[in-house]
Amino acid sequence: MAGALGIVVVHYNTPDLLRGCLASLRSCTLPSTVVVVDNASPSPEGVAVVEHDFPEVQLIRCPANRGFAAACNAGLKALCPPLGGAPGRVEGLFLLLNADTVVQPGAVEALVSFLEAHPRAGAAGPRLLNPDGSLQENAFTFPTLAMSFLDFFPLHGRIYRSRLNGRYPQMYGDQPFPIDHPLGACLLVRGEALAQVGLLDEGYFMYVEEVDLCYRLKRAGWEVWHVPAARVVHLGGQSTRQMPERMFVELHRSRYRFFHRYYPPVFLWAHRGITRLGLWWRARRDRRAYRRGELTAEQLQRRLEAYAEVAALR
């Protein structure tokens, strides 16, 4: 291996999943340094897992939860001070990993081997699997208005899984292929590329930070790839489902930030119209569910408040 491998695991209040993630990393045969960034979890159990069961892992305890991007950056700066502005060269590779993942044997090695064999690859994502072994989508184009619409109105499953909705048909094959971005659940990034385009944008509290990073990488001439030989189980949303309404708002807040940064005003105007139509539809559907007894009054109220907050975003 040409340079050091640093692994950043961001954790929030899922100690059992963190234990499984860190245990899976022990199968990696490459020399590496693992850093766990605890994002001010209300429970101390995750910190205890690292301190008692994984003494080889470095632990960073954030005094406050400033979001996923800020936590990743804290880990990256600890692994490589020049990424934080200190003098020195940036070399090696950095794996950003969610705590709700289980890395399969050979997965990290496959990602590292791919980036070492492809010097213009700035980042690569693995094949993500659901706990039952089925495929989890992990190769996407950058957002389009069609994707905005299908997010609220999925229509037929074939359309939802098509290129019209930002999916790649090659995702079901076994050969690596270039993409716009993967999910941030597992992302290997080249240190040289990070040094050129900068760390994750901490203006994103949750979601879209990996899309923003990959957009900057590709704009700077780097490639982003999907590597099916690397397999990672992703339980998905285990931290965010602890506060679903807040995360719904943060998802849309992050999308607006991304569009403001990189897309023309007419796109933002159209996206806002689609979003407001979708919110109206969801509110209508949820009120019907409440009348059928499928939602409590409190659940309905929380959802409607979240919809109103998203509708007011600019």
C-alpha positions as CSV (number, residue, x, y, z in Angstrom):
1,M,0.0,0.0,0.0
2,A,1.3,3.4,-1.1
3,G,0.2,5.4,2.0
4,A,-1.5,5.2,5.3
5,L,-5.1,4.1,5.7
6,G,-7.2,6.1,8.1
7,I,-10.8,5.0,9.0
8,V,-13.3,7.4,10.5
9,V,-16.4,5.9,12.2
10,V,-19.1,8.5,13.2
11,H,-21.3,7.3,16.0
12,Y,-24.5,8.6,17.6
13,N,-26.3,6.6,20.2
14,T,-26.2,3.1,18.6
15,P,-23.6,1.2,20.8
16,D,-24.6,-2.3,19.7
17,L,-24.2,-1.3,16.1
18,L,-20.9,0.4,16.8
19,R,-19.6,-2.8,18.4
20,G,-20.5,-4.8,15.3
21,C,-18.9,-2.2,13.0
22,L,-15.6,-2.1,14.8
23,A,-15.5,-5.9,15.2
24,S,-16.0,-6.2,11.4
25,L,-13.0,-3.9,10.8
26,R,-10.7,-6.3,12.6
27,S,-10.9,-8.5,9.6
28,C,-9.1,-5.9,7.5
29,T,-5.6,-7.1,6.7
30,L,-4.2,-3.6,5.8
31,P,-2.4,-1.5,8.4
32,S,-4.8,1.2,9.4
33,T,-5.7,3.6,12.2
34,V,-9.3,3.7,13.3
35,V,-10.9,6.8,14.9
36,V,-14.4,6.8,16.4
37,V,-16.1,10.2,16.6
38,D,-18.9,10.1,19.1
39,N,-21.3,12.9,18.2
40,A,-22.4,13.8,21.8
41,S,-24.5,10.7,22.2
42,P,-26.9,11.1,25.2
43,S,-26.0,7.6,26.3
44,P,-22.4,6.8,27.4
45,E,-22.6,3.2,26.2
46,G,-21.0,3.9,22.8
47,V,-18.0,5.5,24.5
48,A,-17.7,2.5,26.8
49,V,-17.8,0.1,23.9
50,V,-14.7,1.8,22.4
51,E,-12.8,2.2,25.7
52,H,-13.5,-1.3,27.0
53,D,-13.7,-3.5,23.9
54,F,-11.6,-1.8,21.3
55,P,-8.6,-0.2,23.0
56,E,-6.7,0.0,19.7
57,V,-9.3,2.5,18.4
58,Q,-8.8,6.3,19.0
59,L,-11.8,8.0,20.4
60,I,-12.9,11.6,19.9
61,R,-15.8,12.8,22.1
62,C,-17.6,15.8,20.6
63,P,-19.0,18.2,23.2
64,A,-22.0,18.9,21.0
65,N,-23.7,17.2,18.0
66,R,-22.7,19.5,15.1
67,G,-23.7,17.0,12.5
68,F,-22.2,14.2,10.4
69,A,-19.9,16.3,8.3
70,A,-18.4,18.1,11.2
71,A,-17.8,14.8,13.0
72,C,-16.1,13.3,9.9
73,N,-13.9,16.3,9.6
74,A,-12.9,16.0,13.3
75,G,-11.8,12.4,12.6
76,L,-10.0,13.3,9.4
77,K,-8.0,16.2,11.1
78,A,-7.0,13.8,13.9
79,L,-5.8,11.3,11.4
80,C,-4.0,13.8,9.2
81,P,-3.4,17.3,10.7
82,P,-2.5,18.8,7.3
83,L,-6.2,18.4,6.3
84,G,-7.0,20.8,9.1
85,G,-4.6,23.4,7.8
86,A,-1.4,22.3,9.6
87,P,1.8,22.3,7.4
88,G,2.7,19.0,5.7
89,R,1.8,16.8,2.8
90,V,-1.5,14.9,2.6
91,E,-1.0,11.3,1.5
92,G,-2.9,8.0,2.0
93,L,-6.5,7.1,1.9
94,F,-9.4,7.8,4.2
95,L,-12.5,5.6,4.8
96,L,-15.6,7.4,6.0
97,L,-17.9,4.8,7.6
98,N,-21.2,4.9,9.4
99,A,-21.5,3.0,12.7
100,D,-24.5,1.0,11.3
101,T,-22.4,-0.8,8.8
102,V,-20.7,-4.3,8.9
103,V,-17.7,-4.4,6.6
104,Q,-17.4,-7.8,4.9
105,P,-13.9,-9.5,4.7
106,G,-11.9,-8.1,1.9
107,A,-14.1,-5.1,1.3
108,V,-11.6,-2.4,2.5
109,E,-8.9,-4.2,0.6
110,A,-10.9,-4.1,-2.6
111,L,-11.6,-0.4,-2.3
112,V,-8.0,0.4,-1.5
113,S,-6.7,-1.8,-4.4
114,F,-9.0,0.0,-6.8
115,L,-7.9,3.5,-5.9
116,E,-4.3,2.5,-6.0
117,A,-4.8,1.0,-9.5
118,H,-6.7,4.1,-10.7
119,P,-4.8,7.3,-9.9
120,R,-7.5,9.6,-11.1
121,A,-10.1,8.0,-8.8
122,G,-10.6,10.5,-6.0
123,A,-13.3,8.4,-4.2
124,A,-15.0,5.0,-4.4
125,G,-18.0,3.4,-2.8
126,P,-18.7,-0.3,-2.2
127,R,-21.7,-2.5,-3.0
128,L,-24.1,-2.0,-0.1
129,L,-26.2,-4.9,1.1
130,N,-29.3,-5.0,3.3
131,P,-29.1,-7.3,6.4
132,D,-30.9,-10.0,4.4
133,G,-28.2,-9.9,1.7
134,S,-30.2,-8.1,-0.9
135,L,-28.8,-5.2,-2.9
136,Q,-29.1,-1.7,-1.5
137,E,-28.8,1.0,-4.0
138,N,-25.4,2.8,-3.8
139,A,-24.7,4.5,-7.1
140,F,-26.4,7.7,-8.1
141,T,-26.3,10.6,-10.5
142,F,-26.4,14.1,-9.2
143,P,-29.9,15.4,-8.4
144,T,-32.4,16.3,-11.1
145,L,-36.0,17.7,-11.1
146,A,-37.2,14.2,-12.1
147,M,-35.6,12.9,-8.9
148,S,-37.3,15.6,-6.9
149,F,-40.7,14.6,-8.3
150,L,-40.1,10.8,-7.9
151,D,-39.0,11.3,-4.3
152,F,-42.6,12.4,-3.4
153,F,-44.4,10.4,-6.1
154,P,-42.5,7.1,-6.7
155,L,-44.9,5.9,-9.5
156,H,-43.9,2.4,-10.9
157,G,-41.0,0.6,-9.3
158,R,-39.2,0.3,-12.6
159,I,-39.3,4.0,-13.1
160,Y,-38.2,4.6,-9.5
161,R,-35.1,2.3,-10.1
162,S,-34.3,3.7,-13.5
163,R,-31.8,6.3,-14.8
164,L,-34.6,8.8,-14.8
165,N,-34.4,8.6,-11.0
166,G,-30.7,8.8,-10.9
167,R,-29.9,5.1,-10.7
168,Y,-27.3,3.2,-12.8
169,P,-28.3,-0.1,-14.5
170,Q,-24.7,-1.2,-14.1
171,M,-25.3,-1.4,-10.4
172,Y,-26.7,-4.9,-10.8
173,G,-23.5,-6.2,-12.4
174,D,-20.1,-7.1,-11.0
175,Q,-17.8,-4.7,-12.8
176,P,-16.7,-1.3,-11.4
177,F,-18.1,1.7,-13.1
178,P,-17.8,5.5,-12.7
179,I,-20.7,7.3,-11.0
180,D,-21.6,10.7,-9.7
181,H,-21.8,9.7,-6.0
182,P,-22.4,6.9,-3.7
183,L,-24.1,7.1,-0.2
184,G,-21.9,8.4,2.6
185,A,-22.4,5.2,4.6
186,C,-19.1,4.0,3.3
187,L,-16.8,6.1,1.2
188,L,-13.1,5.8,0.5
189,V,-11.4,9.1,-0.4
190,R,-7.9,9.9,-1.6
191,G,-6.0,12.2,0.7
192,E,-4.6,14.2,-2.2
193,A,-8.1,14.8,-3.6
194,L,-9.4,15.9,-0.2
195,A,-6.5,18.3,0.1
196,Q,-7.4,19.8,-3.3
197,V,-11.1,20.2,-2.9
198,G,-11.4,20.6,0.9
199,L,-13.1,18.6,3.6
200,L,-16.8,18.0,4.0
201,D,-18.9,21.1,4.2
202,E,-20.0,21.5,7.8
203,G,-22.9,23.6,6.7
204,Y,-24.7,20.3,6.2
205,F,-25.9,18.9,9.5
206,M,-27.0,15.6,8.0
207,Y,-27.4,14.3,4.4
208,V,-26.0,15.4,1.1
209,E,-22.5,16.1,2.5
210,E,-21.2,13.2,0.4
211,V,-23.0,14.5,-2.7
212,D,-21.4,17.9,-2.2
213,L,-17.9,16.4,-1.8
214,C,-18.3,14.2,-4.9
215,Y,-19.6,17.2,-6.9
216,R,-16.4,19.1,-5.9
217,L,-14.2,16.1,-6.7
218,K,-15.7,15.7,-10.2
219,R,-15.6,19.4,-10.9
220,A,-11.9,19.3,-10.0
221,G,-11.3,16.5,-12.5
222,W,-11.3,13.5,-10.1
223,E,-13.3,10.3,-10.8
224,V,-15.8,8.6,-8.4
225,W,-16.4,4.9,-8.8
226,H,-18.7,2.1,-7.6
227,V,-16.7,-1.1,-6.7
228,P,-19.0,-4.1,-6.4
229,A,-16.2,-6.4,-5.2
230,A,-16.2,-4.4,-2.0
231,R,-19.3,-5.5,0.0
232,V,-20.6,-3.7,3.1
233,V,-23.8,-4.5,5.0
234,H,-25.7,-1.3,5.8
235,L,-28.5,-1.4,8.3
236,G,-29.5,2.2,7.2
237,G,-31.0,5.0,9.3
238,Q,-30.4,3.5,12.7
239,S,-29.3,6.9,14.2
240,T,-31.6,9.1,12.2
241,R,-34.8,7.2,12.9
242,Q,-34.5,8.2,16.5
243,M,-35.7,11.6,15.4
244,P,-37.5,11.1,12.0
245,E,-39.3,14.5,11.7
246,R,-36.1,16.4,12.4
247,M,-34.2,14.3,10.0
248,F,-36.8,14.9,7.3
249,V,-36.3,18.6,7.7
250,E,-32.5,18.3,7.7
251,L,-32.7,16.2,4.5
252,H,-34.6,19.0,2.7
253,R,-32.5,21.8,4.3
254,S,-29.4,20.1,2.9
255,R,-30.9,19.7,-0.5
256,Y,-31.7,23.4,-0.6
257,R,-28.1,24.2,0.4
258,F,-26.7,22.0,-2.3
259,F,-28.9,23.5,-5.0
260,H,-28.2,27.1,-3.9
261,R,-24.4,26.3,-4.2
262,Y,-24.3,24.6,-7.5
263,Y,-27.6,24.8,-9.5
264,P,-29.2,27.7,-11.4
265,P,-32.0,29.7,-9.8
266,V,-34.6,28.3,-12.2
267,F,-33.9,24.8,-10.9
268,L,-34.3,25.9,-7.3
269,W,-37.6,27.5,-8.2
270,A,-38.9,24.4,-9.9
271,H,-37.7,22.2,-7.1
272,R,-39.4,24.3,-4.5
273,G,-42.7,24.0,-6.4
274,I,-42.4,20.2,-6.7
275,T,-41.5,20.0,-3.0
276,R,-44.5,22.0,-1.9
277,L,-46.8,19.9,-4.0
278,G,-45.3,16.8,-2.5
279,L,-45.7,18.2,1.0
280,W,-49.3,19.0,0.4
281,W,-49.9,15.4,-0.9
282,R,-48.1,13.9,2.2
283,A,-50.1,16.1,4.6
284,R,-53.3,15.0,2.9
285,R,-52.3,11.3,3.1
286,D,-51.3,11.6,6.7
287,R,-54.6,13.2,7.7
288,R,-56.4,10.3,6.1
289,A,-54.2,7.9,8.0
290,Y,-55.1,9.7,11.2
291,R,-58.8,9.4,10.6
292,R,-58.3,5.7,10.0
293,G,-56.5,5.4,13.4
294,E,-53.1,4.7,11.8
295,L,-51.5,7.8,13.3
296,T,-51.9,9.4,16.7
297,A,-52.8,13.1,17.0
298,E,-49.2,13.7,18.3
299,Q,-47.6,11.9,15.3
300,L,-49.8,13.8,12.9
301,Q,-48.9,17.1,14.5
302,R,-45.2,16.4,14.4
303,R,-45.3,15.5,10.7
304,L,-47.4,18.6,9.8
305,E,-45.0,20.8,11.7
306,A,-42.1,19.2,9.8
307,Y,-43.9,19.7,6.5
308,A,-44.5,23.4,7.3
309,E,-40.9,23.9,8.2
310,V,-39.7,22.4,4.9
311,A,-42.3,24.4,3.0
312,A,-40.8,27.6,4.4
313,L,-37.2,26.8,3.4
314,R,-35.6,29.1,0.9
